[in-house]
Amino acid sequence: MENGTRTPSALEVVALALALNVNVSRLLMPFTASSNEQFELPGVGKVSAFDMWLWADGWQPLDLPDDENTGRALLDFQLHARPPQLVKPEAREDWERLRNIRAAKGDDASGEH
């Protein structure tokens, strides 16, 4: 793994994340949350770093519709992306905040929101 000759197993990635005191997403995602930076995801195509992080952290699907189905798509994704005990009752407030972030993401989304 260290010299790039093999791909680490999922358990090795978890162990490395624990040793570095970070979450697994930090090891798998680019270290930026810019909506201006695009990355190629196998089987998906180009995706902004911002959208990759929202997906990796369980906030939204990569293919979030930008229409009247947005709320339903968020609900469906969040209900299936995490165990039910981790779906917060105030999820609708979170979804509204996320909608506001997405509306403003024409700017660099790497700052605090």
MODELLER restraints for C-alpha pairs under 7 A, 6 or more apart:
rsr = mdl.restraints
at = mdl.atoms
rsr.add(forms.Gaussian(group=physical.xy_distance, feature=features.Distance(at['CA:1:A'], at['CA:7:A']), mean=6.16, stdev=0.5))
rsr.add(forms.Gaussian(group=physical.xy_distance, feature=features.Distance(at['CA:1:A'], at['CA:8:A']), mean=5.97, stdev=0.5))
rsr.add(forms.Gaussian(group=physical.xy_distance, feature=features.Distance(at['CA:13:A'], at['CA:24:A']), mean=6.86, stdev=0.5))
rsr.add(forms.Gaussian(group=physical.xy_distance, feature=features.Distance(at['CA:14:A'], at['CA:24:A']), mean=6.13, stdev=0.5))
rsr.add(forms.Gaussian(group=physical.xy_distance, feature=features.Distance(at['CA:17:A'], at['CA:23:A']), mean=5.67, stdev=0.5))
rsr.add(forms.Gaussian(group=physical.xy_distance, feature=features.Distance(at['CA:17:A'], at['CA:24:A']), mean=5.52, stdev=0.5))
rsr.add(forms.Gaussian(group=physical.xy_distance, feature=features.Distance(at['CA:17:A'], at['CA:27:A']), mean=6.98, stdev=0.5))
rsr.add(forms.Gaussian(group=physical.xy_distance, feature=features.Distance(at['CA:25:A'], at['CA:56:A']), mean=6.24, stdev=0.5))
rsr.add(forms.Gaussian(group=physical.xy_distance, feature=features.Distance(at['CA:30:A'], at['CA:49:A']), mean=6.78, stdev=0.5))
rsr.add(forms.Gaussian(group=physical.xy_distance, feature=features.Distance(at['CA:32:A'], at['CA:49:A']), mean=6.33, stdev=0.5))
rsr.add(forms.Gaussian(group=physical.xy_distance, feature=features.Distance(at['CA:32:A'], at['CA:110:A']), mean=6.76, stdev=0.5))
rsr.add(forms.Gaussian(group=physical.xy_distance, feature=features.Distance(at['CA:33:A'], at['CA:49:A']), mean=5.00, stdev=0.5))
rsr.add(forms.Gaussian(group=physical.xy_distance, feature=features.Distance(at['CA:33:A'], at['CA:50:A']), mean=4.34, stdev=0.5))
rsr.add(forms.Gaussian(group=physical.xy_distance, feature=features.Distance(at['CA:33:A'], at['CA:53:A']), mean=6.73, stdev=0.5))
rsr.add(forms.Gaussian(group=physical.xy_distance, feature=features.Distance(at['CA:33:A'], at['CA:109:A']), mean=6.25, stdev=0.5))
rsr.add(forms.Gaussian(group=physical.xy_distance, feature=features.Distance(at['CA:33:A'], at['CA:110:A']), mean=4.70, stdev=0.5))
rsr.add(forms.Gaussian(group=physical.xy_distance, feature=features.Distance(at['CA:34:A'], at['CA:49:A']), mean=5.56, stdev=0.5))
rsr.add(forms.Gaussian(group=physical.xy_distance, feature=features.Distance(at['CA:34:A'], at['CA:50:A']), mean=5.28, stdev=0.5))
rsr.add(forms.Gaussian(group=physical.xy_distance, feature=features.Distance(at['CA:34:A'], at['CA:108:A']), mean=5.27, stdev=0.5))
rsr.add(forms.Gaussian(group=physical.xy_distance, feature=features.Distance(at['CA:34:A'], at['CA:109:A']), mean=5.07, stdev=0.5))
rsr.add(forms.Gaussian(group=physical.xy_distance, feature=features.Distance(at['CA:34:A'], at['CA:110:A']), mean=4.89, stdev=0.5))
rsr.add(forms.Gaussian(group=physical.xy_distance, feature=features.Distance(at['CA:35:A'], at['CA:48:A']), mean=5.18, stdev=0.5))
rsr.add(forms.Gaussian(group=physical.xy_distance, feature=features.Distance(at['CA:35:A'], at['CA:49:A']), mean=5.91, stdev=0.5))
rsr.add(forms.Gaussian(group=physical.xy_distance, feature=features.Distance(at['CA:35:A'], at['CA:50:A']), mean=4.91, stdev=0.5))
rsr.add(forms.Gaussian(group=physical.xy_distance, feature=features.Distance(at['CA:35:A'], at['CA:105:A']), mean=6.30, stdev=0.5))
rsr.add(forms.Gaussian(group=physical.xy_distance, feature=features.Distance(at['CA:35:A'], at['CA:108:A']), mean=5.67, stdev=0.5))
rsr.add(forms.Gaussian(group=physical.xy_distance, feature=features.Distance(at['CA:35:A'], at['CA:109:A']), mean=5.57, stdev=0.5))
rsr.add(forms.Gaussian(group=physical.xy_distance, feature=features.Distance(at['CA:36:A'], at['CA:48:A']), mean=6.54, stdev=0.5))
rsr.add(forms.Gaussian(group=physical.xy_distance, feature=features.Distance(at['CA:36:A'], at['CA:108:A']), mean=6.30, stdev=0.5))
rsr.add(forms.Gaussian(group=physical.xy_distance, feature=features.Distance(at['CA:37:A'], at['CA:48:A']), mean=5.49, stdev=0.5))
rsr.add(forms.Gaussian(group=physical.xy_distance, feature=features.Distance(at['CA:37:A'], at['CA:49:A']), mean=5.87, stdev=0.5))
rsr.add(forms.Gaussian(group=physical.xy_distance, feature=features.Distance(at['CA:38:A'], at['CA:46:A']), mean=5.80, stdev=0.5))
rsr.add(forms.Gaussian(group=physical.xy_distance, feature=features.Distance(at['CA:38:A'], at['CA:47:A']), mean=5.25, stdev=0.5))
rsr.add(forms.Gaussian(group=physical.xy_distance, feature=features.Distance(at['CA:38:A'], at['CA:48:A']), mean=4.29, stdev=0.5))
rsr.add(forms.Gaussian(group=physical.xy_distance, feature=features.Distance(at['CA:38:A'], at['CA:49:A']), mean=6.07, stdev=0.5))
rsr.add(forms.Gaussian(group=physical.xy_distance, feature=features.Distance(at['CA:39:A'], at['CA:46:A']), mean=5.26, stdev=0.5))
rsr.add(forms.Gaussian(group=physical.xy_distance, feature=features.Distance(at['CA:39:A'], at['CA:47:A']), mean=5.39, stdev=0.5))
rsr.add(forms.Gaussian(group=physical.xy_distance, feature=features.Distance(at['CA:39:A'], at['CA:48:A']), mean=6.13, stdev=0.5))
rsr.add(forms.Gaussian(group=physical.xy_distance, feature=features.Distance(at['CA:39:A'], at['CA:49:A']), mean=6.65, stdev=0.5))
rsr.add(forms.Gaussian(group=physical.xy_distance, feature=features.Distance(at['CA:40:A'], at['CA:46:A']), mean=4.42, stdev=0.5))
rsr.add(forms.Gaussian(group=physical.xy_distance, feature=features.Distance(at['CA:40:A'], at['CA:47:A']), mean=6.35, stdev=0.5))
rsr.add(forms.Gaussian(group=physical.xy_distance, feature=features.Distance(at['CA:41:A'], at['CA:47:A']), mean=6.95, stdev=0.5))
rsr.add(forms.Gaussian(group=physical.xy_distance, feature=features.Distance(at['CA:50:A'], at['CA:109:A']), mean=6.71, stdev=0.5))
rsr.add(forms.Gaussian(group=physical.xy_distance, feature=features.Distance(at['CA:51:A'], at['CA:62:A']), mean=6.49, stdev=0.5))
rsr.add(forms.Gaussian(group=physical.xy_distance, feature=features.Distance(at['CA:54:A'], at['CA:60:A']), mean=5.74, stdev=0.5))
rsr.add(forms.Gaussian(group=physical.xy_distance, feature=features.Distance(at['CA:55:A'], at['CA:61:A']), mean=5.43, stdev=0.5))
rsr.add(forms.Gaussian(group=physical.xy_distance, feature=features.Distance(at['CA:55:A'], at['CA:62:A']), mean=5.94, stdev=0.5))
rsr.add(forms.Gaussian(group=physical.xy_distance, feature=features.Distance(at['CA:58:A'], at['CA:78:A']), mean=6.39, stdev=0.5))
rsr.add(forms.Gaussian(group=physical.xy_distance, feature=features.Distance(at['CA:58:A'], at['CA:81:A']), mean=5.82, stdev=0.5))
rsr.add(forms.Gaussian(group=physical.xy_distance, feature=features.Distance(at['CA:59:A'], at['CA:78:A']), mean=6.45, stdev=0.5))
rsr.add(forms.Gaussian(group=physical.xy_distance, feature=features.Distance(at['CA:60:A'], at['CA:74:A']), mean=5.61, stdev=0.5))
rsr.add(forms.Gaussian(group=physical.xy_distance, feature=features.Distance(at['CA:60:A'], at['CA:77:A']), mean=6.23, stdev=0.5))
rsr.add(forms.Gaussian(group=physical.xy_distance, feature=features.Distance(at['CA:60:A'], at['CA:78:A']), mean=6.92, stdev=0.5))
rsr.add(forms.Gaussian(group=physical.xy_distance, feature=features.Distance(at['CA:61:A'], at['CA:77:A']), mean=6.12, stdev=0.5))
rsr.add(forms.Gaussian(group=physical.xy_distance, feature=features.Distance(at['CA:64:A'], at['CA:70:A']), mean=6.45, stdev=0.5))
rsr.add(forms.Gaussian(group=physical.xy_distance, feature=features.Distance(at['CA:64:A'], at['CA:73:A']), mean=6.55, stdev=0.5))
rsr.add(forms.Gaussian(group=physical.xy_distance, feature=features.Distance(at['CA:78:A'], at['CA:87:A']), mean=6.98, stdev=0.5))
rsr.add(forms.Gaussian(group=physical.xy_distance, feature=features.Distance(at['CA:79:A'], at['CA:87:A']), mean=6.72, stdev=0.5))
